[in-house]
Amino acid sequence: MQYRPLGRTGWNISTVSFGAWAIGGTWGDVDDDESMDALHSALDLGVNFFDSADVYGDGRSERLLAQLRRERSEPFYVATKAGRRLDPHVASGYNRANLTAFVERSLVNLNTEAIDLLQLHCPPTEVFYMPEVFGVLDDLVKAGKLRHYGVSVEKVEEALKAIEFPGVQSVQIIYNLFRQRPAELLFEQTQKRGVGILARLPLSSGLLSGKMSAQTSFASDDHRLFNREGAAFDRGETFSGLDFNVGLQAVEAMRPLVPEGWSMAQMALRWIQMTPAVTCSIPGGKRASQVADNMAAADLPPLTEATMQALADIYSRYAKALVHQRW
């Protein structure tokens, strides 16, 4: 496993870390025993950073991470998120009372006195223009409830605004072979300010595993079925905002580029790691075998210039016109 600094926290975190959305819910059936095996496997393979949210299974993934802390002695960092419990999910809901209540609930779920890293969970764009929200987060750090805070965003615009606030240590954003816009301007700015980047959906909801086809079916509670048009939350969170069939065509175009002995998922994760500004990717995994395949990407050799150019060409051909300016 390789490690990189996360912002100005002083932490060095695993370049391929663990995203806990899938073990919480909205990804089809999930078994807690299997999820715990996956979490233990991640630790065994050198992962020291786990990303969760209070709405993943209504706290389910947070509680599984608390169980992991009870069962293992080695230290690791847990990030969680707050804000999406709001109904309606509006900017005015990001106030002191609500944010404090969300933090207190996550502290109980995580069975800890302080949250390592709290992230605003893809709030409305207006929130990034409300200094008082970040003032509340500063106060929660001073009160010892948070060690650090950051943001999770949908759009590059939101990230660029967020990093103007000096307490922001990290930006979580969708960055993968189908969503390449953050590399144009954002990463230069985060490096200047010492802000870490957490690349979420690195495998584009599983598309970049190379294991899906037009015949792949999804359970009724799987967002890859019900959120393709953005019915439940931002469309970009499902298959990176790409039409599923277009995504499949792009994957087939990529398949000949996968280096011998690698999985397609490993190529996709190693591609992210080629960008020094990215601290880590956070692929999910419901089974230990998935985790092992993902984590192996951290130690693979760099992709060649020819492969990087070919992957850029595929993005331009299949995805860019559909997603680039939207997020």
DOVOGU-568336 format. One line per 5 residues: number of its first residue (from 0); their letters; for each residue x, y, z of C-alpha. Coordinates in Angstrom, 1 decimal, m for minus. Example, Ala and Ser with C-alpha at 12.3 -4.5 7.8 and 13.67 -1.06 7.14 Angstrom:
BEGIN
0	AS	12.3:m4.5:7.8  13.7:m1.1:7.1
% end
This chain:
BEGIN
0	MQYRP	0.0:0.0:0.0  1.1:3.6:m0.8  0.3:6.6:1.4  m0.2:10.3:0.7  m0.7:13.4:2.9
5	LGRTG	m4.4:14.5:3.5  m4.5:18.2:3.4  m2.8:19.9:6.4  m4.1:17.2:8.8  m0.7:15.6:9.3
10	WNIST	m2.2:12.3:8.3  m0.7:10.0:5.6  m3.6:7.9:4.2  m3.8:4.9:1.9  m3.9:5.9:m1.7
15	VSFGA	m6.7:3.3:m2.2  m9.0:3.6:0.7  m12.5:2.3:1.5  m15.8:3.8:0.7  m18.6:2.6:2.9
20	WAIGG	m21.7:3.6:0.9  m22.2:0.0:m0.5  m22.1:m1.6:2.9  m24.7:0.8:4.2  m27.4:0.4:1.6
25	TWGDV	m28.9:1.4:m1.8  m26.6:m1.0:m3.6  m28.8:m4.1:m3.4  m28.5:m6.8:m0.8  m25.8:m6.4:1.8
30	DDDES	m24.9:m8.8:4.6  m23.2:m7.3:7.8  m21.0:m10.4:8.4  m19.7:m10.1:4.8  m19.3:m6.4:5.2
35	MDALH	m17.2:m6.9:8.3  m15.0:m9.4:6.4  m14.5:m6.8:3.8  m13.5:m4.1:6.4  m11.1:m6.5:8.1
40	SALDL	m9.6:m7.4:4.7  m9.1:m3.7:4.0  m7.2:m3.2:7.2  m5.1:m6.3:6.6  m4.1:m4.8:3.2
45	GVNFF	m2.9:m1.5:4.7  m6.0:0.7:4.4  m6.1:3.3:7.1  m8.9:5.5:5.9  m12.6:4.7:5.7
50	DSADV	m15.3:7.1:4.3  m18.9:6.9:5.5  m22.0:9.0:6.0  m24.8:9.3:8.5  m27.4:8.4:5.8
55	YGDGR	m25.6:5.2:4.6  m28.2:2.7:5.8  m29.4:5.3:8.3  m26.1:5.0:10.2  m25.5:1.3:9.4
60	SERLL	m22.1:1.8:7.9  m21.0:4.1:10.8  m22.0:1.4:13.3  m20.0:m1.2:11.3  m16.9:1.0:11.5
65	AQLRR	m17.4:1.3:15.2  m17.5:m2.4:15.4  m14.2:m2.6:13.4  m12.6:m0.3:15.9  m13.7:m2.6:18.8
70	ERSEP	m12.3:m5.7:17.0  m9.0:m4.3:15.8  m6.1:m2.6:17.7  m4.4:m0.8:14.8  m5.3:2.9:14.4
75	FYVAT	m7.2:4.1:11.4  m9.2:7.2:10.3  m12.9:7.4:9.8  m14.5:10.2:7.8  m18.3:10.7:7.8
80	KAGRR	m20.7:13.2:6.3  m23.7:15.3:7.5  m26.5:17.2:5.9  m28.5:14.7:3.8  m30.8:13.9:6.7
85	LDPHV	m32.5:17.2:6.0  m35.9:16.9:4.6  m36.3:19.1:2.6  m32.6:19.3:1.8  m32.3:23.0:1.6
90	ASGYN	m29.5:25.5:2.4  m31.3:27.0:5.4  m31.2:23.6:7.1  m27.4:23.8:7.4  m27.6:25.7:10.7
95	RANLT	m26.0:25.3:14.1  m28.8:23.3:15.7  m29.1:20.8:12.8  m25.3:20.3:12.2  m24.7:19.9:15.9
100	AFVER	m27.5:17.3:16.2  m26.1:15.4:13.1  m22.6:15.4:14.6  m23.9:14.1:18.0  m25.8:11.3:16.3
105	SLVNL	m22.7:10.2:14.3  m20.6:10.3:17.5  m22.9:7.8:19.0  m23.0:5.6:15.9  m19.2:5.7:15.7
110	NTEAI	m18.8:5.3:19.4  m16.1:8.0:19.6  m15.6:11.3:21.3  m14.5:13.1:18.2  m15.0:12.6:14.5
115	DLLQL	m11.8:12.4:12.6  m13.1:14.2:9.5  m16.6:15.5:9.0  m17.7:16.5:5.5  m20.7:18.5:4.4
120	HCPPT	m22.6:16.0:2.3  m23.2:17.5:m1.1  m25.2:20.5:0.2  m27.0:22.9:m2.1  m24.6:25.2:m3.9
125	EVFYM	m25.9:28.2:m1.8  m24.3:26.7:1.3  m20.8:27.3:m0.1  m21.6:31.0:0.0  m22.7:31.0:3.6
130	PEVFG	m19.6:31.7:5.9  m21.7:31.0:9.0  m21.9:27.3:8.1  m18.2:27.0:8.2  m18.1:29.0:11.4
135	VLDDL	m20.3:26.3:13.0  m17.8:23.7:11.8  m14.9:25.7:13.3  m16.8:25.9:16.6  m17.3:22.1:16.6
140	VKAGK	m13.5:21.6:16.1  m12.9:24.0:19.0  m15.4:22.0:21.1  m13.5:18.8:20.4  m16.4:17.2:18.5
145	LRHYG	m14.4:17.2:15.2  m10.7:16.8:14.6  m11.0:18.2:11.0  m13.7:19.0:8.4  m14.0:19.1:4.7
150	VSVEK	m16.7:19.0:2.0  m18.2:16.6:m0.4  m19.4:18.3:m3.6  m21.2:17.6:m6.8  m19.6:20.4:m8.9
155	VEEAL	m16.2:21.9:m9.5  m17.7:25.3:m8.8  m18.7:24.3:m5.3  m15.2:22.9:m4.6  m13.5:26.0:m5.7
160	KAIEF	m15.7:28.1:m3.4  m15.3:25.7:m0.5  m11.5:25.9:m0.4  m11.7:29.6:0.2  m12.6:28.8:3.8
165	PGVQS	m9.4:28.2:5.7  m10.7:25.3:7.8  m11.5:23.1:4.8  m9.0:20.2:4.8  m10.4:18.0:2.0
170	VQIIY	m12.7:18.0:m1.0  m14.5:14.8:m1.9  m15.5:14.9:m5.6  m16.4:12.4:m8.3  m13.2:11.8:m10.3
175	NLFRQ	m12.8:8.8:m12.6  m12.2:7.9:m16.2  m15.7:9.2:m17.0  m15.4:12.4:m15.0  m12.2:14.2:m15.7
180	RPAEL	m13.1:17.9:m15.3  m11.6:18.3:m11.8  m8.1:17.9:m13.2  m8.5:21.1:m15.3  m8.4:23.7:m12.6
185	LFEQT	m9.5:22.4:m9.2  m6.5:20.2:m8.5  m4.1:23.0:m9.1  m5.9:25.2:m6.7  m6.2:22.5:m4.0
190	QKRGV	m2.5:21.8:m4.2  m1.8:25.5:m3.7  m4.0:25.6:m0.6  m2.9:22.3:0.9  m6.3:20.7:0.5
195	GILAR	m6.6:16.9:0.0  m8.7:15.3:m2.7  m10.8:12.2:m2.0  m11.9:10.7:m5.4  m15.3:9.1:m5.0
200	LPLSS	m17.1:6.8:m7.4  m13.7:5.8:m8.8  m15.2:2.8:m10.5  m18.3:4.7:m11.8  m20.8:2.7:m9.8
205	GLLSG	m19.2:m0.5:m10.9  m19.1:0.3:m14.6  m15.4:0.4:m14.6  m15.1:m3.0:m13.1  m15.7:m4.3:m16.6
210	KMSAQ	m18.1:m6.9:m15.3  m21.4:m5.3:m16.4  m23.4:m5.9:m19.6  m26.7:m4.8:m21.1  m28.2:m7.8:m19.4
215	TSFAS	m27.0:m6.9:m15.9  m30.0:m6.5:m13.6  m30.1:m4.4:m10.4  m32.3:m4.9:m7.3  m35.2:m2.5:m6.7
220	DDHRL	m33.3:m0.8:m3.8  m30.1:m0.3:m5.9  m29.6:3.3:m7.0  m28.1:2.0:m10.3  m31.7:1.1:m11.1
225	FNREG	m33.8:3.9:m9.6  m31.5:6.9:m9.9  m30.3:6.8:m13.5  m32.2:10.0:m14.3  m31.6:11.6:m10.9
230	AAFDR	m35.0:10.6:m9.3  m33.6:10.3:m5.8  m30.4:12.4:m5.7  m28.0:14.0:m8.2  m27.8:12.0:m11.4
235	GETFS	m24.1:12.3:m11.5  m23.8:9.9:m8.5  m25.0:7.0:m10.7  m22.7:5.8:m13.4  m21.0:9.2:m13.3
240	GLDFN	m24.1:10.7:m15.0  m23.5:8.7:m18.1  m26.2:6.8:m19.9  m25.6:3.1:m18.9  m25.4:1.8:m22.4
245	VGLQA	m23.0:4.6:m23.5  m20.9:3.7:m20.5  m20.8:0.1:m21.5  m19.6:1.1:m25.0  m16.8:3.1:m23.5
250	VEAMR	m15.8:0.2:m21.2  m15.5:m2.1:m24.3  m13.3:0.5:m25.9  m11.1:0.5:m22.8  m10.8:m3.3:m22.5
255	PLVPE	m7.9:m3.8:m24.9  m5.9:m1.2:m22.8  m5.9:m3.2:m19.6  m2.3:m4.3:m18.9  m1.7:m8.0:m18.8
260	GWSMA	m2.5:m9.5:m15.4  m4.5:m6.5:m14.2  m8.3:m6.2:m13.8  m10.1:m3.3:m15.4  m10.9:m2.0:m11.9
265	QMALR	m7.2:m1.9:m11.1  m6.5:0.1:m14.3  m9.2:2.6:m13.4  m7.9:3.0:m9.8  m4.2:3.3:m11.0
270	WIQMT	m5.3:5.9:m13.5  m6.6:8.1:m10.6  m3.3:7.5:m8.7  m1.4:9.0:m11.6  m2.6:12.4:m10.5
275	PAVTC	m0.4:13.6:m7.6  m3.1:16.1:m6.4  m5.4:13.2:m5.5  m4.8:11.9:m2.0  m6.8:8.7:m2.4
280	SIPGG	m9.6:7.0:m4.2  m12.4:5.4:m2.1  m13.8:2.4:m3.9  m16.5:0.5:m2.1  m16.5:m3.2:m1.6
285	KRASQ	m19.2:m5.6:m0.1  m16.9:m8.6:m0.2  m13.3:m9.3:0.8  m12.5:m10.5:m2.7  m13.5:m7.1:m4.1
290	VADNM	m11.4:m5.3:m1.6  m8.3:m7.3:m2.3  m8.6:m6.6:m6.1  m9.1:m2.9:m5.5  m6.3:m2.5:m3.0
295	AAADL	m3.8:m4.2:m5.2  m4.0:m1.3:m7.5  m2.0:0.9:m5.1  1.2:m1.0:m5.7  0.9:m1.5:m9.5
300	PPLTE	3.4:0.3:m11.8  2.4:3.6:m13.5  0.4:3.4:m16.7  2.3:4.3:m19.9  2.0:7.6:m21.7
305	ATMQA	0.4:5.7:m24.6  m2.3:4.2:m22.4  m3.0:7.5:m20.7  m3.5:9.2:m24.0  m5.7:6.3:m25.3
310	LADIY	m7.9:6.6:m22.2  m8.1:10.4:m22.7  m9.3:9.8:m26.2  m12.0:7.4:m25.1  m13.2:10.0:m22.6
315	SRYAK	m13.4:12.6:m25.3  m15.2:10.2:m27.7  m17.8:8.8:m25.3  m18.3:10.9:m22.2  m17.0:14.4:m22.4
320	ALVHQ	m19.9:16.0:m24.3  m22.4:14.4:m21.9  m20.8:15.2:m18.5  m18.0:17.6:m18.7  m19.8:20.9:m18.3
325	RW	m22.6:19.6:m16.1  m20.5:19.0:m13.0
% end
